[in-house]
Amino acid sequence: MSGLNASLSAALSGLSAAQGALEATTNNVANANTPGYSRQVPVLVSSDPIVIDPLTLGTGVTLKSIESIRDVILESRIQQETQGQGQLDALVSALQQTQINFTTSSGDIGTAISKFFNSVNQLSTNPTDLSLRQGVLTAAGNLASAFNITANNLSIQRGNLDQSVVQTVSRVNILTQQIARLNAQIANLQNVGETAGTFIDQRTSLIDQLSSLVDVSVIRNENSLTLTTSNGAPLVAGQQSFLLDAQPDASGVQHVFAQGTDITAEIASGQLGGLLQARDLQIPSIQARLDTLAAGFANAVNAVQTAGFDLNGNPATLADLFSPPPLSGVGAAASLSLAITDPALLAASSDGTVGSNGNAEVMYAIRNQAIISGQSPTDYYSGIVFNVGNVTADATAEQSATSLVLRQLNDQRSSVSGVSLDEEAANMVRFQQAYAASAQVVSTVNSMMQTVINMKVS
Amino acid sequence: MNPMTSNTPARTALASLRNDRTPAGAEDFRLAALGLLAELESSFLASQKALLALDAAGLESCTGEQIRLSELLRAVLAQKPSADSPQFLDLPVAARGVLHLTLVQASLLRRARRSVNLVSHLLKGPGALYGPLHSESWPLPECPIEP
């Protein structure tokens, strides 16, 4: 009888294992299209045998665990590329908005500079003509407006990026809190020997999302996981999350703090890195060059204007054409404005005689003079436009390359962790047959037991 | 392989440009340049795939093709009929597309070089110096793997 019971027990273990394996297959099929799901495989092990001398008899099968198939190194590379993609997406988006200010149009700075010099050239043909003088003032006013509008647009864009920094920090905090909660659930399950595949998948998905926002380093412990920024600021340690904080500095610009330390300059990738790079490096660099152009241009024109004589033959010593820019040059583009409104005050004459155009010609000559960092105003402006275009093209290419690599890595992850319905169908048949075979064994053993029970002792 | 032996519209146009002693027609020039730019674009897309698949032979083949195509393009551009003809407006658009692909290719190559450097360091064993990678400047460091 003990032999038959052992056989029954082994058959029952087969039934149980096949049922558990079928459940894993069912779950795989159900999650075939779930993003981030890692396929699960049943781990079947042979139960410990019993030794009845001289025989060693098997005792069936045990469903040891259901494991999720994942490649940790691949996941780490995906998170790394995701950080790069987040950074480049934010940077390219910001640069494309910046570039709009420098596309050729009727109101752009380059066109306004050309129109200003054309109006000065026309004035030199008839320096006493009031309508031509008014034309110069109008062109100068339009040029000042073009500088003001571009500088203002860049400031607004910086402000918008600043707001995005605050929003991104807030999203980072939500994700780190969710990851910390999942860490707790995973640890609780693993501590009692349960599998936590579904929660680990959810956590991996959240880390991917976090990676697109900020540069994250993942440190895996036995049952838990620690996240820090790449410079070591803690984000999640086990079941505890550490919040980032956005606080404005004296000038109102938002800085990112971790545990009271300003880490703004150290955030290099993720969306936050891209936003900060655009806000603190790219746009300020363009603003500085625009200020240099505005200040250099205004100073050069004012120097010629104040050296000449107005329509009435009076020296224009105190009649700047443009309001003098700040000495440091900072803010020159935003504050550039006309200093005179009376066209008669334009100093076209070089000697005070009515009809002299000497000073107008000198002013026109500025067009080709290297007055700003060794370049003419037009060339310097072209340099700014080229630089913006170049940086945008480089960032866009880098973004495309990152997308290609990321797509390839995701394909690799799918081939490792994704669900193949064909494979699952085959597994289903395999486990179904195993279940049926075990059931048949139970039936046979039952029949044998009945035979034994019904035996008559003669 | 002689690239001139392939019978593509671009090369046919290029051959006609070279064989014709009279000044090149504007349409011939445009067709030849656009065709070569299209071939360059296809070649760069193919080399991106090769690079991602770590197919060194494929990458080398594509690079050779790109060198030949760029030489042909240079030859075609040297015969540009006039400087500002409005019918060439589609050329800069096509050229920008190729330029973008070259930048993407450069970025992928930089990544591949970083990977090669990592493997190189790993193969060097305990004697490896883990200083800054040489990925940002030519020439490449000497490969430690003995042939």
Interface residues (C-beta under 8 A of the other chain):
Chain A: A393 D394 T396 A397 E398 S400 A401 T402 L404 V405 Q408
Chain B: Q48 L52 L99 H100 L103 V104 A106 S107 L108 R111
